[in-house]
Amino acid sequence: MFSGKAQYLEVHLPSPTTVSFVVTTRRQDTSKLRSRLLTLFRHVCRIVLVFYAFLINLAKAQQIFSFSRLQTYADLCLKFTLGSSLVKLVADRLEWWIIVPASLFVVYLCLRRDYVEESLLVLQSLGIQTSTSSPYFFAGPTTTFIPTTQIQDIVIHEAFKGLGVMFYLAVIVEGASEVVVVFPTLLPRREILEEVWRGARKCLYSGIR
């Protein structure tokens, strides 16, 4: 459970027979414009860091290997890059066995999400779909769809973890040996689970009007 990070619940009603519950650790901002600008700024910083990590490796490879095409490509990239002298200085001062692992670590951090997002989509008369975001930006979420005909019930279970009690939302599926846990990574607090449980059952069995 991500107890160290604040968790936020978002409820969306795209249609009278559909409701979506999203639990996320991404910080919520009252200003949508500010939130979008901050997100854009973070993505730009990630791209710039990856780009310069690539340039440092390219400059180091230029020093080690003597391929003419590599030399030409490296010169061309460094010529039109801001701070190329600093890139060359870093490549000169550091050994390749330091540059390569450090660059891979930077790329790893830049490609990894700094938040977790899980959702429950309820479609009246059709079923429900659970989704968990991937830890990496380049990969899609993991989703599971359960038809209404296979749903026996949606319940809040409790389990013991050490000396404490934790709660989780689960879908009882007909013919399945185990329940399907909703929000399995975040395992939100009980107040969030109760709100999702009430809204999901209302939409699934009686509509949300």
C-alpha angles and dihedrals in degrees: 000000000000094000093152093065127065114248125215130196121215121189120197128186106195092167140001090263099040133070130175127201118195123187114192141167090211109118113255119228124198090218113067092195092053091047092051092047092051091049091049091049092052092050092049091051090050092051092048092050092050091046094052092044087056092048093051090052090047092051091049092049088051089059095047103040128049102205110142094219091051091050092050094046093047093048091049094050095046093045094063097037124102110238095018091148090058090048090053091046092054091047090050096048100044130062121236092246088062098040098050099051091041091051092049090051091051091049090048092053092046094051094046120090117239092212141047123226128187129175144190118208116194119198113186113235090003108064143250134289126205121200136187122191119238118250088236131062095226095057128074127235125274110247136187125191123200119189118228091242090064098045113100097173147329113233143168111237129191127217136181120245111183105310094335135082121233129190130214137179115240138182117218107218122200112249094008121123093213135038122247109246115219116216090009095172101045099032093196125219120276096260091060092045092052093051092049092045093053094045095045094050092045092053096041099047108021109014127250101256 
